[in-house]
Amino acid sequence: MADSALRTIEAPFVAPGPSGVAIRTSIKGMSQRDHEVLPLVGAHLGSLASADFKTRCRAGTDHNSDEWAERKRALTKESSSRWAGSITKATHDQWGLARRAQLAHIHSLEDGVRTIAHRLSQPVGAKGTRRTPGGYCTKQEWFQKTRRLHVLEDRLERERSDREAGVVHVARGGKRLARARHNLEAAQLTKDEWRRRWDAGRWFLHADGESGKRLGNETIRVSCDGEVSIKLPAPLAHLANAARGRYVLDGRIGFRHRGEEWADRVSANRAVAYRIHLDVDRGRWYLTASWTIPPVRTVALTVARAHGLIGVDTNADHIAAWRLDEHGNPTGEPRRFFYDFDGPATYRDAQVRHALTRLLRWARREGVSIAIEDLDFGAEKTREKHGRRKRFRKLISGMPVAKLRARLVSMAAELSITIIVVDPAYTSRWGAEHWQKPLSSKNRKTTRHDAAGVAIGRRALGHRVRRRTAPPPHDQSDRVGHRTVQAGHGSRGREETRPRIPGPRTRSVSPDAARTRVTSASTTVRDAPVDQGWAQYPLLLTDQERFSVPADHGRDRNRPARPPT
């Protein structure tokens, strides 16, 4: 397929492994006193975190290490030195995240302004191309977009001025929950329910770990038998039920997933960070343990391709996968792993996890790597590019490409499965063109997504997407060069030139007698007398003479005849 405007396709690479681990479990067997103490501690530390974040935002880009130390000293008086360190670090991370989100928002506004300005410059009703959009359909739409252009330009100017001044806008507890307070009916919440969610979202019960300290954390300490104790802030020291201002919960925890790995770190006094939070809907308290791990050494790309791989195409409701050998040929049948995203966030996360679990089990049985696309729909989700195509915008917005890739890499690292990331350019388009029809049959209906999985796998293996190159020049024979790109020149079993077959090459001429005699079946009868044979003279025989002669039962016609006696 000829296209003069094809974009550059990046080379595939092996995805790096995860850099950290986080596991969560519920705190079971909590007493009434535990349910009273934890909200008090969380609310007190949350108020300190809110004040510290306000101070950090006021400093903007002029903030330095001296101001950081001053903030920490002020918080130590109201809590402890370790709580102050956790609060200031969380504040710094939150401010940096807000700055990155602000820059991404500016880029989105710039793309919207650029798109609207281009479409307004086109005549009304002008057709667009595959690369650039055309004009607006009606004059009314053109007029409405002129007004929206001014709105976006004002927003862009305001965001740029805030970024230059170092101003960020963050709501502790969540912007969505803060806006839901003004429309409780649409959020299906009462005032009391909203208040409980808002308070729980603003509590602060995070503690960073310290290597070399007892059980890896002095602020929130969790023993190997599941006992949880908290260092109380100074104003709440009267609530302590243990020595040195600590409160030991009556509830216990137990990690089912990675429990042995967590116990090894705790026993060796290695750093483990903990977070305690309340699930308001369920009324349960949860504890999350997290720690960093050394970077996993990635294997070479040639090693990952040695035994073939599984090409994976991500879609809005399923994952289409196909197994390919090392030469890029599809083997077996395509597989699809479905998931449903019509439920809450926890349900959607479980759906992704179950689909990836089935995919990884298949890859482990086959002993191969997995190839995925490096997808990013940030530019495709803009309202200005696909304003009328609401179904398409909803489709690409519902695809969990970032979450799926991060979770796939993390889960694959535990099973020692290599993930190869490829450029997503033209995989669906070229896969449907070159592979959908050849792989379809009466018993198998190959979809466009299955063909895209084959294209992704071939690109990860270093092959071209199309099955064969164009025939060689001249008379389209093999004398100019190798015709196929299925395998490299050094691969064993690759296609070679056709062998030399004696005889004519056309069907109009009968094959030579020698080749016919070689391939014809033998008429020799076993156990026949060896000396019973005769030679036929050139003269014609009469019926009497012909029937009086012994039949040719033990004579090979290809053997020379005996001379007559």
C-alpha positions in Angstrom: 0.0 0.0 0.0 1.6 3.2 -1.1 1.3 6.2 1.2 3.7 9.2 0.9 2.8 10.5 4.3 3.7 7.5 6.4 5.1 8.4 9.8 8.3 7.0 11.1 7.9 3.7 13.0 10.0 3.4 16.1 11.9 0.2 16.8 10.5 -2.3 19.4 12.1 -2.5 22.9 11.8 -4.6 26.0 9.7 -3.0 28.7 11.5 -2.4 32.0 10.3 -4.2 35.0 8.4 -2.6 38.0 10.3 -0.5 40.5 8.1 -1.0 43.5 5.6 -3.3 45.2 2.3 -2.5 47.0 0.0 -5.0 48.8 -3.1 -4.4 50.8 -5.2 -6.2 53.4 -8.0 -5.4 55.7 -7.6 -5.0 59.5 -9.7 -7.6 61.1 -11.0 -7.8 64.7 -10.9 -4.1 65.4 -12.5 -2.9 68.7 -14.7 0.1 69.3 -11.7 1.9 70.7 -9.8 1.3 67.5 -12.6 2.8 65.5 -12.4 5.9 67.7 -8.7 6.4 67.9 -7.8 6.0 64.2 -10.2 8.8 63.0 -8.8 11.2 65.6 -5.2 10.6 64.6 -6.1 10.8 60.9 -8.1 14.0 61.3 -5.3 15.7 63.3 -2.5 14.7 60.9 -4.8 15.6 57.9 -5.2 19.2 59.2 -1.5 19.5 59.5 -1.0 18.2 56.0 -3.6 20.7 54.6 -1.8 23.6 56.3 1.6 22.4 55.1 0.4 22.0 51.5 -1.1 25.6 51.6 2.3 26.8 52.8 4.1 24.9 50.0 1.7 26.3 47.3 2.2 29.8 48.6 6.0 29.5 48.2 5.6 28.4 44.5 8.8 27.9 42.5 10.9 30.0 45.0 10.8 27.1 47.5 14.2 25.9 48.8 15.6 23.4 51.2 15.7 26.0 54.1 12.0 26.5 53.8 11.5 22.8 53.7 13.4 22.4 57.0 11.4 25.3 58.5 8.1 23.6 57.6 9.3 20.3 59.1 10.3 22.0 62.4 6.9 23.6 62.6 5.1 20.3 62.1 7.3 18.4 64.6 5.9 20.5 67.4 2.3 19.3 66.6 3.2 15.6 65.8 6.7 14.1 65.8 9.8 14.3 63.7 8.9 11.2 61.7 5.3 12.2 61.1 6.6 15.7 60.0 9.0 14.0 57.5 6.2 11.9 56.0 3.9 15.0 55.7 6.4 17.2 54.0 7.5 14.5 51.6 3.8 13.8 50.7 3.3 17.5 50.2 6.3 17.8 47.9 5.1 14.8 45.8 1.6 16.2 45.5 2.9 19.6 44.4 5.1 18.0 41.7 2.1 15.9 40.5 0.0 19.0 40.2 2.7 20.8 38.2 2.9 17.9 35.7 -0.9 17.7 35.4 -0.9 21.5 34.8 1.6 21.1 32.0 -0.5 18.4 30.4 -3.6 20.6 30.6 -1.7 23.4 28.8 -0.7 21.1 26.0 -4.3 19.9 25.7 -5.6 23.5 25.4 -2.9 24.3 22.8 -4.0 21.3 20.7 -7.7 22.4 21.0 -6.9 26.0 20.0 -4.8 24.9 17.1 -7.5 22.5 15.8 -10.3 25.0 16.0 -8.2 27.7 14.3 -7.4 25.4 11.5 -11.0 24.3 10.9 -12.3 27.9 11.1 -9.8 28.8 8.4 -11.4 26.2 6.0 -14.6 26.9 4.0 -17.8 25.7 5.5 -18.4 22.1 4.4 -14.9 21.5 3.2 -13.8 17.9 3.2 -10.9 16.8 5.4 -8.2 14.3 4.7 -6.9 11.4 6.7 -4.4 13.6 8.4 -6.1 16.9 8.8 -9.7 17.8 9.6 -11.8 19.8 7.2 -14.1 22.8 7.8 -17.2 22.8 9.9 -20.5 21.4 8.5 -22.8 24.4 9.0 -22.5 28.1 9.6 -24.1 27.7 13.0 -21.4 25.3 14.1 -18.8 27.6 12.7 -20.2 30.5 14.8 -20.3 28.4 18.0 -16.7 27.3 17.5 -15.6 30.9 17.1 -17.0 31.5 20.6 -15.4 28.4 22.0 -12.0 29.5 20.5 -12.1 32.6 22.6 -13.0 30.6 25.7 -10.1 28.2 25.2 -7.7 31.1 24.5 -8.7 32.7 27.8 -8.2 29.5 29.7 -4.8 28.9 28.1 -3.6 32.4 29.0 -4.7 31.9 32.6 -3.0 28.5 32.9 0.2 29.8 31.4 0.3 32.7 33.8 -0.3 30.3 36.8 2.5 28.1 35.6 4.9 31.0 35.3 4.0 32.1 38.9 4.2 28.6 40.3 0.5 28.5 41.2 -1.3 25.1 41.3 -4.9 24.3 42.2 -5.4 21.1 44.3 -8.3 20.0 46.5 -7.3 17.6 49.2 -9.9 14.9 49.2 -10.5 15.0 45.5 -11.9 17.6 43.1 -14.7 15.3 42.0 -15.9 14.9 45.5 -15.6 18.6 46.2 -17.8 19.4 43.2 -20.3 16.7 44.2 -21.2 18.8 47.3 -23.0 21.3 45.0 -25.1 18.6 43.4 -25.8 15.8 45.8 -28.7 14.5 43.9 -26.7 13.8 40.8 -24.0 12.1 42.9 -26.7 10.0 44.7 -25.4 11.1 48.1 -26.9 12.6 51.2 -25.2 15.3 53.1 -24.0 13.0 55.9 -22.7 10.4 53.4 -20.8 13.1 51.5 -19.3 14.5 54.8 -18.1 11.0 55.8 -16.4 10.5 52.4 -14.9 14.0 52.5 -13.4 13.6 56.0 -12.0 10.2 55.2 -10.4 11.4 52.0 -8.6 14.2 53.9 -7.2 12.1 56.7 -3.5 11.5 56.7 -2.2 8.1 58.0 0.9 7.6 55.8 4.3 6.7 57.1 7.6 6.2 55.2 9.9 3.3 56.1 13.4 3.4 57.4 16.0 0.8 56.8 17.8 -0.4 59.9 15.0 0.6 62.3 12.9 -2.0 64.1 10.5 -3.8 61.6 11.4 -1.3 58.9 9.2 1.5 60.2 9.1 3.4 63.5 5.9 5.4 62.9 3.5 2.6 61.9 5.0 -0.6 63.1 3.6 -4.0 61.9 5.1 -7.2 63.4 5.3 -10.5 61.6 2.4 -11.9 63.6 0.1 -9.1 62.3 0.2 -6.7 65.3 -0.2 -3.0 64.3 1.0 -0.1 66.4 1.0 3.6 65.7 3.2 6.4 67.1 0.7 9.0 68.4 1.2 12.7 67.7 2.1 14.8 70.7 -1.4 16.3 71.3 -3.0 12.8 71.3 -0.4 11.1 73.5 -3.0 10.5 76.2 -4.7 7.9 74.0 -1.6 5.6 74.2 -2.0 2.1 75.5 1.6 1.1 75.2 5.0 2.5 76.2 6.6 5.6 74.5 3.4 7.1 73.3 2.3 4.2 71.0 -1.2 2.8 70.4 -1.5 -0.9 69.7 -4.6 -1.9 67.7 -6.7 -4.8 68.8 -7.2 -5.7 65.1 -4.7 -7.9 63.2 -3.6 -8.1 59.6 -2.3 -10.9 57.4 -1.0 -10.6 53.8 -2.1 -13.4 51.6 -0.4 -12.0 48.5 3.4 -11.6 48.8 3.1 -12.3 52.5 6.4 -14.2 52.7 8.3 -11.5 50.8 6.9 -8.9 53.2 7.8 -11.0 56.3 11.4 -11.4 55.0 11.7 -7.6 54.7 10.2 -7.0 58.1 12.4 -9.6 59.8 15.5 -8.0 58.2 14.5 -4.5 59.4 14.3 -3.3 55.8 12.2 -0.2 54.9 8.5 -0.7 54.4 6.0 2.2 54.0 2.5 1.8 55.3 -0.8 3.6 54.7 -4.1 3.2 56.7 -7.3 4.3 55.2 -11.1 3.8 55.6 -13.4 2.4 53.0 -16.6 4.4 53.8 -18.9 2.2 51.7 -17.8 -1.0 53.3 -17.0 0.4 56.7 -13.6 -1.3 56.8 -10.1 -0.2 57.6 -7.3 -1.3 55.2 -3.6 -1.3 55.5 -1.3 -1.0 52.5 2.4 -1.9 52.6 4.8 -0.8 49.9 8.5 -0.9 49.2 10.9 -0.4 46.4 12.7 -3.2 44.6 15.9 -3.2 42.6 15.3 -2.8 38.8 14.9 -6.0 37.0 17.6 -6.6 34.4 15.8 -6.9 31.0 16.8 -9.6 28.6 18.1 -8.9 25.2 15.6 -8.5 22.3 17.1 -11.4 20.4 16.6 -13.7 23.4 13.0 -12.5 23.8 12.3 -13.4 20.2 14.0 -16.8 20.2 10.9 -19.0 20.5 8.3 -16.6 19.0 5.8 -14.6 21.0 2.2 -13.7 21.5 0.9 -10.5 19.7 -1.7 -8.7 21.8 -4.1 -6.1 20.5 -5.9 -4.1 23.2 -9.6 -3.1 22.6 -12.4 -1.5 24.5 -14.0 -4.8 25.6 -11.4 -7.5 25.0 -7.8 -8.5 24.3 -7.1 -10.2 21.0 -4.0 -12.4 21.0 -2.4 -14.8 18.5 0.7 -17.0 18.9 3.5 -16.5 16.3 6.6 -18.6 15.8 10.1 -17.1 15.4 9.6 -16.6 11.7 6.4 -14.5 12.2 3.9 -17.2 11.1 0.6 -17.5 13.1 0.2 -20.8 14.8 -2.8 -22.4 16.4 -6.1 -20.4 16.9 -6.5 -16.8 18.0 -7.7 -16.2 21.5 -9.8 -13.4 23.0 -9.9 -12.4 26.7 -13.0 -10.3 27.4 -13.6 -7.8 30.2 -16.4 -5.4 31.2 -16.1 -1.8 32.2 -19.7 -0.9 33.0 -19.2 -1.1 36.8 -17.3 0.8 39.5 -13.6 1.3 39.6 -12.9 -1.7 41.7 -14.9 -3.9 39.4 -13.1 -2.6 36.3 -9.7 -3.2 38.0 -10.7 -6.8 38.8 -11.8 -7.3 35.2 -8.4 -6.2 33.8 -6.6 -8.3 36.3 -8.5 -11.5 35.4 -8.1 -11.0 31.7 -4.3 -10.5 32.1 -4.1 -13.5 34.4 -5.5 -15.7 31.6 -3.2 -14.2 29.1 -0.1 -14.7 31.2 -0.9 -18.3 32.0 -1.2 -19.0 28.3 2.2 -17.3 27.7 3.8 -19.3 30.5 2.5 -22.6 29.1 3.9 -21.7 25.7 7.2 -20.4 27.1 7.2 -17.2 24.9 7.2 -13.4 25.3 4.3 -11.0 24.9 4.2 -8.1 22.4 1.9 -5.1 23.2 1.5 -1.6 21.7 2.7 1.6 23.1 -0.7 3.2 23.0 -1.5 6.8 24.1 -4.9 8.3 23.3 -4.2 11.6 25.0 -4.4 13.5 21.7 -7.4 11.4 20.4 -9.7 12.1 23.4 -9.9 15.9 22.8 -13.3 17.3 22.2 -12.1 19.5 19.3 -10.7 16.6 17.2 -13.7 14.3 17.5 -16.5 16.6 18.6 -19.4 14.9 16.8 -18.0 11.4 17.1 -19.1 10.9 20.7 -19.2 7.1 20.4 -15.7 7.0 19.2 -14.5 9.4 21.9 -16.2 7.2 24.5 -14.7 4.1 23.0 -11.1 5.3 23.2 -11.6 6.9 26.6 -12.8 3.5 28.0 -9.7 1.6 26.8 -7.5 1.1 29.9 -4.2 1.3 28.0 -2.0 2.9 30.7 -3.4 0.8 33.5 -3.3 -2.4 31.5 0.3 -1.9 30.4 1.5 -1.1 33.9 -0.4 -4.0 35.5 0.8 -6.4 32.7 4.4 -5.4 33.2 4.1 -5.9 37.0 2.4 -9.3 36.8 4.7 -10.5 34.0 7.8 -9.7 36.1 6.6 -12.2 38.7 6.3 -15.0 36.2 9.6 -14.1 34.4 7.7 -13.3 31.1 9.3 -10.6 28.9 7.1 -7.8 27.5 8.1 -6.3 24.1 6.6 -2.8 23.3 6.1 -1.8 19.7 5.0 1.3 17.8 1.2 1.2 17.3 1.4 2.9 13.9 -0.8 1.2 11.2 -1.1 -2.1 13.0 -4.9 -2.4 12.7 -4.9 -1.0 9.2 -2.1 -3.2 7.8 -3.1 -6.3 9.7 -6.6 -6.2 8.2 -5.1 -5.6 4.8 -2.5 -8.4 4.8 -3.7 -11.0 7.3 -7.5 -10.9 7.9 -8.6 -12.6 4.7 -5.7 -15.2 4.4 -6.4 -16.4 7.9 -10.2 -16.7 7.5 -11.9 -19.9 6.6 -15.2 -21.6 6.8 -14.5 -22.8 10.3 -12.7 -19.6 11.6 -13.8 -16.0 11.2 -10.7 -13.8 11.7 -11.6 -10.4 13.0 -9.7 -7.2 12.4 -8.4 -7.3 16.0 -7.0 -10.8 15.5 -5.2 -9.6 12.4 -3.9 -6.6 14.3 -2.4 -9.0 16.9 -0.5 -10.8 14.1 0.8 -7.4 12.8 1.9 -6.4 16.4 3.7 -9.7 16.8 5.5 -9.5 13.5 6.7 -6.0 14.2 8.0 -7.2 17.6 9.9 -10.0 15.9 11.5 -7.5 13.5 9.6 -8.7 10.4 7.5 -6.5 8.1 3.7 -6.7 8.5 3.0 -7.8 5.0 3.4 -11.5 4.3 5.7 -11.2 1.2 7.6 -8.5 -0.6 6.8 -7.6 -4.2 7.9 -10.1 -6.8 11.4 -9.5 -8.2 11.9 -7.6 -11.5 12.4 -9.0 -15.0 10.4 -12.2 -15.5 9.4 -12.6 -11.8 11.7 -15.6 -11.2 14.0 -16.4 -8.3 17.2 -15.6 -10.1 17.2 -11.9 -9.0 16.8 -12.6 -5.3 15.0 -14.2 -2.5 11.2 -13.6 -2.8 10.0 -13.9 0.8 10.8 -12.0 4.0 9.4 -14.7 6.3 12.8 -15.7 7.6 16.3 -14.3 7.5 19.0 -15.5 5.3 20.7 -17.4 8.1 17.6 -19.2 9.3 17.4 -22.9 8.9 14.5 -24.3 6.8 13.9 -21.0 5.0 12.5 -21.1 1.5 15.1 -21.8 -1.2 15.0 -21.6 -5.0 13.1 -24.4 -6.7 15.1 -27.6 -7.5 16.0 -28.5 -11.1 13.5 -31.0 -12.4 14.5 -32.7 -15.7 12.2 -32.5 -18.6 10.2 -29.7 -20.2 8.6 -27.0 -18.0 5.4 -26.7 -20.0 2.3 -28.9 -20.0 2.0 -28.8 -23.8 5.0 -31.2 -24.2 4.8 -34.7 -22.8 7.5 -35.6 -20.3 10.4 -37.7 -21.4 10.3 -41.4 -21.3 13.1 -41.8 -18.8 11.3 -39.8 -16.1 8.1 -41.8 -16.8 10.0 -45.1 -16.4 11.6 -44.0 -13.2 8.3 -43.0 -11.6 6.0 -45.8 -13.0 5.0 -48.7 -10.8 6.7 -52.1 -11.2 4.7 -55.0 -12.6 7.1 -57.7 -11.5 5.4 -60.8 -9.9 7.2 -62.2 -6.9 8.3 -65.9 -6.7 8.3 -66.3 -10.5 10.9 -68.5 -12.2 14.0 -66.6 -13.1 14.7 -68.5 -16.5 11.1 -68.1 -17.7 11.4 -65.2 -20.1 11.2 -64.4 -23.8 12.0 -61.6 -26.3 9.5 -60.2 -28.7 10.7 -60.0 -32.3 9.9 -56.9 -34.4 7.5 -58.9 -36.5 3.8 -59.1 -35.6 2.6 -62.3 -34.1 -0.5 -64.1 -35.1 -3.1 -65.0 -32.5 -2.0 -68.6 -32.5 1.6 -67.7 -32.0 0.8 -65.1 -29.5 -1.3 -67.4 -27.3 1.3 -70.2 -27.6 4.1 -68.1 -26.1 4.5 -68.0 -22.3 3.0 -64.9 -20.7 5.2 -62.1 -19.5 5.0 -62.8 -15.8 8.5 -62.9 -14.5 10.2 -60.6 -16.9 11.3 -57.0 -16.3 10.8 -55.0 -19.4 13.6 -52.6 -18.5 16.1 -55.5 -18.4 17.8 -56.5 -21.7 16.3 -59.5 -23.4 18.2 -62.8 -23.9 19.2 -63.5 -27.4 17.2 -66.2 -29.1 18.7 -69.8 -29.2 
